[in-house]
């Protein structure tokens, strides 16, 4: 799925929020594309956990369970905090 500019901007705002509040240990659900290494295509997975680090240089998000998600493969980020605050 190709994201339009609006969806990309929203993801960037959410990632920036996560980076600014990384010490708050909030739980997020991140849906991302996983390439199939054996054949063309892949699937979408969703991980729900605490984000412990955003490696900006490596362009990845690290979850508490050690899952590393390439930022370019993220389709959606959800979390209770985003329903409680208005994303500008």
Secondary structure, DSSP 8 states (H G I E B T S, - for coil): ----HHHHHHHHHHHHHHHHTGGG--EEEEEEEEE-SSSS-EEEEEEEEEEEEEETTTTEEEETTS-EEEGGGEEEEE-HHHHHS---
